[in-house]
Amino acid sequence: MTAQPESRDSKGASVISNVIDVLRCFSIEEPLQGVTEIAVQVGLHKSTVSRILATLENENIVERDPLSRRFRLGLGIITLAGPLLADLDARKVAHPVLDDLSRQTGETSALVLWNGTESITVEQVVSRNNVKHTSPLGTSYSTALSASVQVFLALEEEDRVRQLLGSGTIQHPSPDSEQLGAYLTRLRDVRSLGYAVNFGETSVEEVGIAVPVRDHRGDVAAAVLISAPRFRVNEQQLDTLVAACVLAAKDITHRLGGRASSSR
């Protein structure tokens, strides 16, 4: 049987997939990448990767680091993401509220979105204190005990939560049946309270508090997150931070035309 030639459309799709794979090699942890490093990660020949990077460099999507001569993401990527970021209503209305929240509490405040498997930081106002916890825009969280992940998972069906934990998509330190039951109970408490707390559970040095934000349809559109050094947060201060975070989330919800939950 004679093999059918690959269609033009399938070739084009393959090229696009290769370009996306190359771009995904750049991360917060590894912002600089060389041709050989990328080729190993994506399973392409170095010459193919080199051609892709040359094209992306011409469009300012990537650029060369002047010292190492390795590649990093360029400012052109912001141009591509601009229309998306501009259309994120929650992000636009949240910034002044986050600014007030950070000034009031002295801690870093952020807005995070949920993509179905992880929460992602899309806006942030950094604490003015010398010791602080921050995360670059685009940072994603996929750990079950993260405050923002708890908030979003609390709104998922339990079967979906089980599937995410069972597959390892959401990381849990003890995914056995007993611990899973305890975690599902915790999520029900989060749903009832209207907020989640991570008191040094993912990092002994950090406390996280997250509260959902609702849009005009009543759907959860985002979450407000406070990140603080654990040494600065005692039980009384935790209550103060939770209350401030709840009020900030209610404010953003109101600005989006939504109605805040009656919890707390």
C-alpha angles and dihedrals in degrees: 000000000000114000113240115240115252110263121245090242093053091049090052091049090050092052091049091049090052091051091050091048090052092050091049090060089074112084142158089260094046108026094157120064134174127212093253093048092052093045090056093048097048098033096237131131114266091241090057092049090047091054092048092050092047090055093046090048091054088055093046090242088123131017137191121255104237094222105041097024088222121130131259134173113283134215091263089077089065090055089056093046094043098089091049094049091045089053095053098102093184090056093050096049094039100062099077090044091050089048091054091045093052092047092048097047100029089229136108114273126195145175117230131190130204122231096185097269106036142019117243129202110234101163134021143176111200123224115256091221120105091236110052145140118240139163126202117247108273094035110145129208122206101160115117094224096051108115094231093047090051091053094053097040089051086068095049125091111265091240089057091050090050090050093049092048094042093052093048092241087123110040119227124179093223112023095174120126096260093050091044090055091050090049093051089051089051090053091052088053090050090052091049096045095042096229142064132219131203105192103188093311099125094030124014089218099054141068121197130191123186133185126183123245120212130207130217090280091056092248121134104255100173144331135246113231130196117196120192139165108263094228088064096053122076125170094274093046090049090058090049092051092047092051092049092048092050091052092048091051090049090051093052091044090053091049089053090053094252134129117241121232115264091230117123 
